[in-house]
């Protein structure tokens, strides 16, 4: 697979970039160099290599979802700057 000048022009148009002819040629060469390097990965023997999502082992560290008592409303309202009828009172944002 290789990138052509037309491919670069198409992507530049989608990105609304105005590229000069020199820039188009430069980007075409650079993108082709990237693809050639990526093709080298196909030469590697990956038989027996487990697919991974992370370099390091990662495990879910979330606790079990267990039902428990919540704070009493009196303690919660100690954090409220203003309170009205057992609820936080906030300034109106709509008229």
Biopython code that builds the backbone (N, CA, C, O; Angstrom):
import numpy as np
from Bio.PDB.StructureBuilder import StructureBuilder

atoms = [
    (1, "UNK", "N", (0.851, -1.175, 0.000)),
    (1, "UNK", "CA", (0.000, 0.000, 0.000)),
    (1, "UNK", "C", (0.896, 1.238, 0.000)),
    (1, "UNK", "O", (1.885, 1.305, 0.730)),
    (2, "UNK", "N", (0.539, 2.196, -0.816)),
    (2, "UNK", "CA", (1.303, 3.433, -0.831)),
    (2, "UNK", "C", (0.352, 4.619, -0.984)),
    (2, "UNK", "O", (-0.764, 4.483, -1.485)),
    (3, "UNK", "N", (0.812, 5.755, -0.549)),
    (3, "UNK", "CA", (0.055, 6.997, -0.601)),
    (3, "UNK", "C", (0.448, 7.746, -1.870)),
    (3, "UNK", "O", (1.631, 7.841, -2.197)),
    (4, "UNK", "N", (-0.534, 8.271, -2.578)),
    (4, "UNK", "CA", (-0.265, 9.062, -3.776)),
    (4, "UNK", "C", (-0.494, 10.538, -3.479)),
    (4, "UNK", "O", (-1.062, 10.897, -2.448)),
    (5, "UNK", "N", (-0.043, 11.386, -4.398)),
    (5, "UNK", "CA", (-0.297, 12.825, -4.250)),
    (5, "UNK", "C", (-1.798, 13.101, -4.216)),
    (5, "UNK", "O", (-2.247, 14.013, -3.522)),
    (6, "UNK", "N", (-2.574, 12.314, -4.964)),
    (6, "UNK", "CA", (-4.031, 12.502, -4.966)),
    (6, "UNK", "C", (-4.618, 12.187, -3.590)),
    (6, "UNK", "O", (-5.560, 12.849, -3.153)),
    (7, "UNK", "N", (-4.075, 11.194, -2.915)),
    (7, "UNK", "CA", (-4.535, 10.873, -1.552)),
    (7, "UNK", "C", (-4.269, 12.041, -0.615)),
    (7, "UNK", "O", (-5.127, 12.417, 0.184)),
    (8, "UNK", "N", (-3.078, 12.610, -0.720)),
    (8, "UNK", "CA", (-2.718, 13.748, 0.131)),
    (8, "UNK", "C", (-3.599, 14.945, -0.192)),
    (8, "UNK", "O", (-4.040, 15.651, 0.715)),
    (9, "UNK", "N", (-3.859, 15.182, -1.473)),
    (9, "UNK", "CA", (-4.735, 16.291, -1.867)),
    (9, "UNK", "C", (-6.146, 16.090, -1.321)),
    (9, "UNK", "O", (-6.779, 17.039, -0.858)),
    (10, "UNK", "N", (-6.636, 14.848, -1.377)),
    (10, "UNK", "CA", (-7.984, 14.551, -0.875)),
    (10, "UNK", "C", (-8.083, 14.805, 0.631)),
    (10, "UNK", "O", (-9.033, 15.432, 1.099)),
    (11, "UNK", "N", (-7.104, 14.317, 1.380)),
    (11, "UNK", "CA", (-7.121, 14.517, 2.831)),
    (11, "UNK", "C", (-6.962, 16.000, 3.157)),
    (11, "UNK", "O", (-7.614, 16.505, 4.071)),
    (12, "UNK", "N", (-6.109, 16.697, 2.424)),
    (12, "UNK", "CA", (-5.925, 18.131, 2.650)),
    (12, "UNK", "C", (-7.225, 18.878, 2.393)),
    (12, "UNK", "O", (-7.558, 19.821, 3.110)),
    (13, "UNK", "N", (-7.961, 18.453, 1.367)),
    (13, "UNK", "CA", (-9.253, 19.099, 1.067)),
    (13, "UNK", "C", (-10.246, 18.854, 2.198)),
    (13, "UNK", "O", (-10.963, 19.765, 2.613)),
    (14, "UNK", "N", (-10.284, 17.612, 2.695)),
    (14, "UNK", "CA", (-11.191, 17.290, 3.803)),
    (14, "UNK", "C", (-10.849, 18.095, 5.046)),
    (14, "UNK", "O", (-11.737, 18.511, 5.790)),
    (15, "UNK", "N", (-9.553, 18.313, 5.267)),
    (15, "UNK", "CA", (-9.096, 19.054, 6.437)),
    (15, "UNK", "C", (-9.067, 20.559, 6.180)),
    (15, "UNK", "O", (-8.711, 21.347, 7.056)),
    (16, "UNK", "N", (-9.449, 20.938, 4.962)),
    (16, "UNK", "CA", (-9.466, 22.354, 4.553)),
    (16, "UNK", "C", (-8.095, 22.998, 4.713)),
    (16, "UNK", "O", (-7.950, 24.099, 5.244)),
    (17, "UNK", "N", (-7.093, 22.260, 4.229)),
    (17, "UNK", "CA", (-5.724, 22.761, 4.242)),
    (17, "UNK", "C", (-5.326, 23.142, 2.826)),
    (17, "UNK", "O", (-5.609, 22.412, 1.876)),
    (18, "UNK", "N", (-4.681, 24.263, 2.690)),
    (18, "UNK", "CA", (-4.137, 24.666, 1.404)),
    (18, "UNK", "C", (-2.659, 24.304, 1.399)),
    (18, "UNK", "O", (-1.848, 24.952, 2.059)),
    (19, "UNK", "N", (-2.317, 23.259, 0.644)),
    (19, "UNK", "CA", (-0.941, 22.798, 0.580)),
    (19, "UNK", "C", (-0.330, 23.202, -0.751)),
    (19, "UNK", "O", (-0.979, 23.148, -1.796)),
    (20, "UNK", "N", (0.917, 23.601, -0.689)),
    (20, "UNK", "CA", (1.645, 23.879, -1.920)),
    (20, "UNK", "C", (2.057, 22.545, -2.549)),
    (20, "UNK", "O", (1.956, 21.501, -1.905)),
    (21, "UNK", "N", (2.512, 22.574, -3.779)),
    (21, "UNK", "CA", (2.956, 21.361, -4.461)),
    (21, "UNK", "C", (4.135, 20.736, -3.717)),
    (21, "UNK", "O", (4.236, 19.513, -3.626)),
    (22, "UNK", "N", (5.028, 21.577, -3.184)),
    (22, "UNK", "CA", (6.170, 21.064, -2.412)),
    (22, "UNK", "C", (5.702, 20.362, -1.141)),
    (22, "UNK", "O", (6.225, 19.307, -0.781)),
    (23, "UNK", "N", (4.716, 20.950, -0.462)),
    (23, "UNK", "CA", (4.195, 20.338, 0.769)),
    (23, "UNK", "C", (3.508, 19.010, 0.462)),
    (23, "UNK", "O", (3.664, 18.041, 1.204)),
    (24, "UNK", "N", (2.737, 18.966, -0.645)),
    (24, "UNK", "CA", (2.076, 17.717, -1.027)),
    (24, "UNK", "C", (3.107, 16.623, -1.255)),
    (24, "UNK", "O", (2.943, 15.497, -0.785)),
    (25, "UNK", "N", (4.171, 16.958, -1.979)),
    (25, "UNK", "CA", (5.219, 15.978, -2.256)),
    (25, "UNK", "C", (5.904, 15.532, -0.967)),
    (25, "UNK", "O", (6.173, 14.346, -0.778)),
    (26, "UNK", "N", (6.183, 16.483, -0.087)),
    (26, "UNK", "CA", (6.849, 16.179, 1.181)),
    (26, "UNK", "C", (5.991, 15.249, 2.032)),
    (26, "UNK", "O", (6.489, 14.261, 2.571)),
    (27, "UNK", "N", (4.688, 15.566, 2.155)),
    (27, "UNK", "CA", (3.797, 14.743, 2.970)),
    (27, "UNK", "C", (3.606, 13.360, 2.349)),
    (27, "UNK", "O", (3.503, 12.369, 3.072)),
    (28, "UNK", "N", (3.558, 13.283, 1.026)),
    (28, "UNK", "CA", (3.434, 11.993, 0.361)),
    (28, "UNK", "C", (4.626, 11.115, 0.702)),
    (28, "UNK", "O", (4.461, 9.941, 1.035)),
    (29, "UNK", "N", (5.832, 11.681, 0.621)),
    (29, "UNK", "CA", (7.040, 10.927, 0.947)),
    (29, "UNK", "C", (7.049, 10.505, 2.418)),
    (29, "UNK", "O", (7.395, 9.368, 2.738)),
    (30, "UNK", "N", (6.669, 11.419, 3.307)),
    (30, "UNK", "CA", (6.685, 11.110, 4.740)),
    (30, "UNK", "C", (5.669, 10.031, 5.088)),
    (30, "UNK", "O", (5.971, 9.123, 5.861)),
    (31, "UNK", "N", (4.477, 10.121, 4.528)),
    (31, "UNK", "CA", (3.450, 9.121, 4.814)),
    (31, "UNK", "C", (3.846, 7.757, 4.257)),
    (31, "UNK", "O", (3.596, 6.735, 4.895)),
    (32, "UNK", "N", (4.453, 7.730, 3.089)),
    (32, "UNK", "CA", (4.917, 6.458, 2.534)),
    (32, "UNK", "C", (6.027, 5.863, 3.385)),
    (32, "UNK", "O", (6.096, 4.643, 3.535)),
    (33, "UNK", "N", (6.901, 6.698, 3.946)),
    (33, "UNK", "CA", (7.957, 6.201, 4.831)),
    (33, "UNK", "C", (7.350, 5.577, 6.084)),
    (33, "UNK", "O", (7.831, 4.551, 6.566)),
    (34, "UNK", "N", (6.305, 6.191, 6.607)),
    (34, "UNK", "CA", (5.626, 5.638, 7.788)),
    (34, "UNK", "C", (5.013, 4.284, 7.459)),
    (34, "UNK", "O", (5.139, 3.338, 8.238)),
    (35, "UNK", "N", (4.347, 4.186, 6.303)),
    (35, "UNK", "CA", (3.732, 2.916, 5.915)),
    (35, "UNK", "C", (4.778, 1.820, 5.679)),
    (35, "UNK", "O", (4.552, 0.660, 6.024)),
    (36, "UNK", "N", (5.915, 2.185, 5.095)),
    (36, "UNK", "CA", (6.979, 1.198, 4.886)),
    (36, "UNK", "C", (7.501, 0.684, 6.220)),
    (36, "UNK", "O", (7.768, -0.509, 6.366)),
    (37, "UNK", "N", (7.645, 1.566, 7.181)),
    (37, "UNK", "CA", (8.107, 1.150, 8.502)),
    (37, "UNK", "C", (7.078, 0.227, 9.152)),
    (37, "UNK", "O", (7.443, -0.775, 9.767)),
    (38, "UNK", "N", (5.795, 0.560, 9.018)),
    (38, "UNK", "CA", (4.740, -0.271, 9.606)),
    (38, "UNK", "C", (4.694, -1.632, 8.927)),
    (38, "UNK", "O", (4.366, -2.626, 9.575)),
    (39, "UNK", "N", (5.013, -1.703, 7.650)),
    (39, "UNK", "CA", (5.032, -2.989, 6.943)),
    (39, "UNK", "C", (6.074, -3.934, 7.527)),
    (39, "UNK", "O", (5.906, -5.151, 7.457)),
    (40, "UNK", "N", (7.145, -3.398, 8.100)),
    (40, "UNK", "CA", (8.177, -4.237, 8.713)),
    (40, "UNK", "C", (7.589, -5.069, 9.846)),
    (40, "UNK", "O", (8.082, -6.159, 10.137)),
    (41, "UNK", "N", (6.538, -4.561, 10.489)),
    (41, "UNK", "CA", (5.921, -5.301, 11.589)),
    (41, "UNK", "C", (5.302, -6.604, 11.101)),
    (41, "UNK", "O", (5.191, -7.561, 11.868)),
    (42, "UNK", "N", (4.893, -6.653, 9.819)),
    (42, "UNK", "CA", (4.318, -7.880, 9.274)),
    (42, "UNK", "C", (5.359, -8.981, 9.143)),
    (42, "UNK", "O", (5.000, -10.150, 9.007)),
    (43, "UNK", "N", (6.633, -8.635, 9.182)),
    (43, "UNK", "CA", (7.707, -9.624, 9.081)),
    (43, "UNK", "C", (7.960, -10.338, 10.404)),
    (43, "UNK", "O", (8.626, -11.373, 10.425)),
    (44, "UNK", "N", (7.446, -9.809, 11.494)),
    (44, "UNK", "CA", (7.687, -10.403, 12.809)),
    (44, "UNK", "C", (6.879, -11.678, 12.992)),
    (44, "UNK", "O", (5.745, -11.779, 12.526)),
    (45, "UNK", "N", (7.471, -12.644, 13.672)),
    (45, "UNK", "CA", (6.783, -13.879, 14.004)),
    (45, "UNK", "C", (6.015, -13.657, 15.307)),
    (45, "UNK", "O", (6.612, -13.548, 16.378)),
    (46, "UNK", "N", (4.715, -13.593, 15.206)),
    (46, "UNK", "CA", (3.889, -13.326, 16.383)),
    (46, "UNK", "C", (3.109, -14.568, 16.824)),
    (46, "UNK", "O", (2.184, -14.461, 17.629)),
    (47, "UNK", "N", (3.471, -15.734, 16.306)),
    (47, "UNK", "CA", (2.799, -16.962, 16.732)),
    (47, "UNK", "C", (3.058, -17.172, 18.220)),
    (47, "UNK", "O", (4.194, -17.053, 18.679)),
    (48, "UNK", "N", (2.033, -17.476, 18.951)),
    (48, "UNK", "CA", (2.167, -17.735, 20.378)),
    (48, "UNK", "C", (2.205, -16.480, 21.232)),
    (48, "UNK", "O", (2.368, -16.571, 22.448)),
    (49, "UNK", "N", (2.059, -15.316, 20.626)),
    (49, "UNK", "CA", (2.050, -14.068, 21.403)),
    (49, "UNK", "C", (0.598, -13.715, 21.701)),
    (49, "UNK", "O", (-0.219, -13.543, 20.797)),
    (50, "UNK", "N", (0.302, -13.613, 22.987)),
    (50, "UNK", "CA", (-1.063, -13.296, 23.397)),
    (50, "UNK", "C", (-1.400, -11.840, 23.068)),
    (50, "UNK", "O", (-0.582, -10.952, 23.309)),
    (51, "UNK", "N", (-2.583, -11.583, 22.523)),
    (51, "UNK", "CA", (-2.979, -10.192, 22.296)),
    (51, "UNK", "C", (-3.132, -9.470, 23.630)),
    (51, "UNK", "O", (-3.619, -10.051, 24.600)),
    (52, "UNK", "N", (-2.723, -8.217, 23.683)),
    (52, "UNK", "CA", (-2.824, -7.442, 24.916)),
    (52, "UNK", "C", (-3.477, -6.101, 24.638)),
    (52, "UNK", "O", (-3.455, -5.603, 23.513)),
    (53, "UNK", "N", (-4.050, -5.532, 25.667)),
    (53, "UNK", "CA", (-4.607, -4.187, 25.560)),
    (53, "UNK", "C", (-3.725, -3.177, 26.276)),
    (53, "UNK", "O", (-3.796, -1.979, 26.001)),
    (54, "UNK", "N", (-2.887, -3.662, 27.202)),
    (54, "UNK", "CA", (-1.989, -2.800, 27.958)),
    (54, "UNK", "C", (-0.618, -3.457, 28.051)),
    (54, "UNK", "O", (-0.499, -4.681, 27.990)),
    (55, "UNK", "N", (0.390, -2.650, 28.196)),
    (55, "UNK", "CA", (1.745, -3.171, 28.343)),
    (55, "UNK", "C", (1.901, -3.837, 29.706)),
    (55, "UNK", "O", (2.548, -4.878, 29.820)),
    (56, "UNK", "N", (1.312, -3.243, 30.734)),
    (56, "UNK", "CA", (1.389, -3.778, 32.090)),
    (56, "UNK", "C", (0.094, -4.495, 32.428)),
    (56, "UNK", "O", (-0.955, -4.162, 31.877)),
    (57, "UNK", "N", (0.146, -5.470, 33.318)),
    (57, "UNK", "CA", (-1.095, -6.131, 33.718)),
    (57, "UNK", "C", (-2.004, -5.155, 34.467)),
    (57, "UNK", "O", (-1.575, -4.490, 35.410)),
    (58, "UNK", "N", (-3.242, -5.080, 34.040)),
    (58, "UNK", "CA", (-4.197, -4.157, 34.643)),
    (58, "UNK", "C", (-5.394, -4.974, 35.110)),
    (58, "UNK", "O", (-5.882, -5.842, 34.387)),
    (59, "UNK", "N", (-5.860, -4.694, 36.312)),
    (59, "UNK", "CA", (-7.051, -5.365, 36.810)),
    (59, "UNK", "C", (-8.034, -4.313, 37.311)),
    (59, "UNK", "O", (-7.653, -3.195, 37.659)),
    (60, "UNK", "N", (-9.276, -4.689, 37.338)),
    (60, "UNK", "CA", (-10.317, -3.795, 37.801)),
    (60, "UNK", "C", (-10.198, -3.631, 39.313)),
    (60, "UNK", "O", (-10.275, -4.614, 40.049)),
    (61, "UNK", "N", (-10.010, -2.402, 39.780)),
    (61, "UNK", "CA", (-9.798, -2.169, 41.209)),
    (61, "UNK", "C", (-11.052, -1.609, 41.885)),
    (61, "UNK", "O", (-10.982, -1.104, 43.006)),
    (62, "UNK", "N", (-12.180, -1.697, 41.212)),
    (62, "UNK", "CA", (-13.409, -1.171, 41.806)),
    (62, "UNK", "C", (-13.924, -2.127, 42.877)),
    (62, "UNK", "O", (-13.759, -3.343, 42.784)),
    (63, "UNK", "N", (-14.537, -1.556, 43.872)),
    (63, "UNK", "CA", (-15.082, -2.375, 44.951)),
    (63, "UNK", "C", (-16.427, -2.964, 44.525)),
    (63, "UNK", "O", (-17.030, -2.520, 43.549)),
    (64, "UNK", "N", (-16.873, -3.941, 45.250)),
    (64, "UNK", "CA", (-18.172, -4.529, 44.995)),
    (64, "UNK", "C", (-19.264, -3.499, 45.262)),
    (64, "UNK", "O", (-19.133, -2.665, 46.157)),
    (65, "UNK", "N", (-20.313, -3.561, 44.502)),
    (65, "UNK", "CA", (-21.434, -2.652, 44.681)),
    (65, "UNK", "C", (-22.340, -3.236, 45.766)),
    (65, "UNK", "O", (-23.146, -4.131, 45.513)),
    (66, "UNK", "N", (-22.184, -2.709, 46.969)),
    (66, "UNK", "CA", (-22.919, -3.233, 48.110)),
    (66, "UNK", "C", (-23.826, -2.140, 48.652)),
    (66, "UNK", "O", (-23.400, -1.001, 48.848)),
    (67, "UNK", "N", (-25.070, -2.497, 48.890)),
    (67, "UNK", "CA", (-26.028, -1.548, 49.455)),
    (67, "UNK", "C", (-25.661, -1.288, 50.904)),
    (67, "UNK", "O", (-25.397, -2.221, 51.663)),
    (68, "UNK", "N", (-25.645, 0.000, 51.292)),
    (68, "UNK", "CA", (-25.348, 0.353, 52.674)),
    (68, "UNK", "C", (-26.053, 1.663, 53.020)),
    (68, "UNK", "O", (-26.567, 2.359, 52.144)),
    (69, "UNK", "N", (-26.067, 1.976, 54.284)),
    (69, "UNK", "CA", (-26.732, 3.186, 54.758)),
    (69, "UNK", "C", (-26.001, 4.429, 54.254)),
    (69, "UNK", "O", (-24.771, 4.464, 54.212)),
    (70, "UNK", "N", (-26.765, 5.437, 53.877)),
    (70, "UNK", "CA", (-26.146, 6.694, 53.466)),
    (70, "UNK", "C", (-26.091, 7.631, 54.676)),
    (70, "UNK", "O", (-26.602, 7.313, 55.750)),
    (71, "UNK", "N", (-25.468, 8.778, 54.479)),
    (71, "UNK", "CA", (-25.370, 9.743, 55.579)),
    (71, "UNK", "C", (-26.752, 10.280, 55.926)),
    (71, "UNK", "O", (-27.600, 10.417, 55.045)),
    (72, "UNK", "N", (-26.985, 10.584, 57.190)),
    (72, "UNK", "CA", (-28.258, 11.210, 57.555)),
    (72, "UNK", "C", (-28.317, 12.632, 56.973)),
    (72, "UNK", "O", (-27.294, 13.304, 56.842)),
    (73, "UNK", "N", (-29.511, 13.065, 56.635)),
    (73, "UNK", "CA", (-29.697, 14.363, 55.993)),
    (73, "UNK", "C", (-29.134, 15.507, 56.833)),
    (73, "UNK", "O", (-28.685, 16.513, 56.283)),
    (74, "UNK", "N", (-29.153, 15.365, 58.146)),
    (74, "UNK", "CA", (-28.627, 16.416, 59.021)),
    (74, "UNK", "C", (-27.119, 16.605, 58.805)),
    (74, "UNK", "O", (-26.628, 17.734, 58.765)),
    (75, "UNK", "N", (-26.398, 15.499, 58.669)),
    (75, "UNK", "CA", (-24.965, 15.591, 58.434)),
    (75, "UNK", "C", (-24.662, 16.140, 57.045)),
    (75, "UNK", "O", (-23.719, 16.913, 56.875)),
    (76, "UNK", "N", (-25.451, 15.747, 56.056)),
    (76, "UNK", "CA", (-25.246, 16.230, 54.690)),
    (76, "UNK", "C", (-25.453, 17.740, 54.639)),
    (76, "UNK", "O", (-24.683, 18.451, 53.994)),
    (77, "UNK", "N", (-26.468, 18.221, 55.301)),
    (77, "UNK", "CA", (-26.790, 19.649, 55.250)),
    (77, "UNK", "C", (-25.771, 20.512, 55.990)),
    (77, "UNK", "O", (-25.785, 21.734, 55.845)),
    (78, "UNK", "N", (-24.889, 19.900, 56.782)),
    (78, "UNK", "CA", (-23.819, 20.666, 57.412)),
    (78, "UNK", "C", (-22.869, 21.249, 56.363)),
    (78, "UNK", "O", (-22.194, 22.243, 56.629)),
    (79, "UNK", "N", (-22.809, 20.642, 55.179)),
    (79, "UNK", "CA", (-21.950, 21.118, 54.095)),
    (79, "UNK", "C", (-22.645, 22.145, 53.197)),
    (79, "UNK", "O", (-22.007, 22.747, 52.334)),
    (80, "UNK", "N", (-23.922, 22.341, 53.394)),
    (80, "UNK", "CA", (-24.675, 23.242, 52.515)),
    (80, "UNK", "C", (-24.468, 24.693, 52.926)),
    (80, "UNK", "O", (-24.621, 25.021, 54.102)),
    (81, "UNK", "N", (-24.119, 25.585, 51.970)),
    (81, "UNK", "CA", (-24.012, 26.999, 52.308)),
    (81, "UNK", "C", (-25.373, 27.565, 52.710)),
    (81, "UNK", "O", (-25.482, 28.385, 53.621)),
    (82, "UNK", "N", (-26.426, 27.094, 51.991)),
    (82, "UNK", "CA", (-27.796, 27.461, 52.357)),
    (82, "UNK", "C", (-28.670, 26.226, 52.215)),
    (82, "UNK", "O", (-28.420, 25.362, 51.374)),
    (83, "UNK", "N", (-29.700, 26.158, 53.053)),
    (83, "UNK", "CA", (-30.574, 24.996, 53.038)),
    (83, "UNK", "C", (-32.021, 25.466, 53.132)),
    (83, "UNK", "O", (-32.334, 26.451, 53.801)),
    (84, "UNK", "N", (-32.893, 24.733, 52.442)),
    (84, "UNK", "CA", (-34.317, 25.049, 52.522)),
    (84, "UNK", "C", (-35.097, 23.745, 52.392)),
    (84, "UNK", "O", (-34.968, 23.036, 51.394)),
    (85, "UNK", "N", (-35.893, 23.434, 53.385)),
    (85, "UNK", "CA", (-36.723, 22.218, 53.401)),
    (85, "UNK", "C", (-35.909, 20.938, 53.192)),
    (85, "UNK", "O", (-36.346, 20.031, 52.482)),
    (86, "UNK", "N", (-34.729, 20.867, 53.809)),
    (86, "UNK", "CA", (-33.928, 19.663, 53.713)),
    (86, "UNK", "C", (-33.212, 19.490, 52.378)),
    (86, "UNK", "O", (-32.775, 18.386, 52.051)),
    (87, "UNK", "N", (-33.088, 20.566, 51.603)),
    (87, "UNK", "CA", (-32.404, 20.504, 50.312)),
    (87, "UNK", "C", (-31.408, 21.644, 50.207)),
    (87, "UNK", "O", (-31.531, 22.658, 50.893)),
    (88, "UNK", "N", (-30.408, 21.465, 49.326)),
    (88, "UNK", "CA", (-29.462, 22.553, 49.069)),
    (88, "UNK", "C", (-30.211, 23.665, 48.355)),
    (88, "UNK", "O", (-30.958, 23.417, 47.409)),
    (89, "UNK", "N", (-30.006, 24.892, 48.815)),
    (89, "UNK", "CA", (-30.611, 26.047, 48.153)),
    (89, "UNK", "C", (-29.532, 26.698, 47.288)),
    (89, "UNK", "O", (-28.454, 27.048, 47.768)),
    (90, "UNK", "N", (-29.848, 26.848, 46.009)),
    (90, "UNK", "CA", (-28.882, 27.423, 45.064)),
    (90, "UNK", "C", (-29.539, 28.579, 44.342)),
    (90, "UNK", "O", (-30.767, 28.641, 44.266)),
    (91, "UNK", "N", (-28.738, 29.508, 43.803)),
    (91, "UNK", "CA", (-29.316, 30.601, 43.047)),
    (91, "UNK", "C", (-30.007, 30.095, 41.780)),
    (91, "UNK", "O", (-29.565, 29.120, 41.173)),
    (92, "UNK", "N", (-31.070, 30.750, 41.395)),
    (92, "UNK", "CA", (-31.777, 30.387, 40.170)),
    (92, "UNK", "C", (-30.900, 30.692, 38.963)),
    (92, "UNK", "O", (-30.222, 31.718, 38.914)),
    (93, "UNK", "N", (-30.925, 29.787, 37.995)),
    (93, "UNK", "CA", (-30.144, 30.005, 36.768)),
    (93, "UNK", "C", (-31.044, 30.347, 35.589)),
    (93, "UNK", "O", (-30.558, 30.779, 34.544)),
    (94, "UNK", "N", (-32.332, 30.161, 35.744)),
    (94, "UNK", "CA", (-33.291, 30.501, 34.694)),
    (94, "UNK", "C", (-34.266, 31.537, 35.225)),
    (94, "UNK", "O", (-34.570, 31.578, 36.417)),
    (95, "UNK", "N", (-34.741, 32.358, 34.330)),
    (95, "UNK", "CA", (-35.722, 33.375, 34.742)),
    (95, "UNK", "C", (-37.130, 32.885, 34.484)),
    (95, "UNK", "O", (-38.094, 33.599, 34.764)),
]
sb = StructureBuilder()
sb.init_structure("model")
sb.init_model(0)
sb.init_chain("A")
sb.init_seg("    ")
for serial, (resi, resn, name, xyz) in enumerate(atoms, 1):
    if name == "N":
        sb.init_residue(resn, " ", resi, " ")
    sb.init_atom(name, np.array(xyz, "f"), 0.0, 1.0, " ", f" {name:<3s}", serial, name[0])
structure = sb.get_structure()
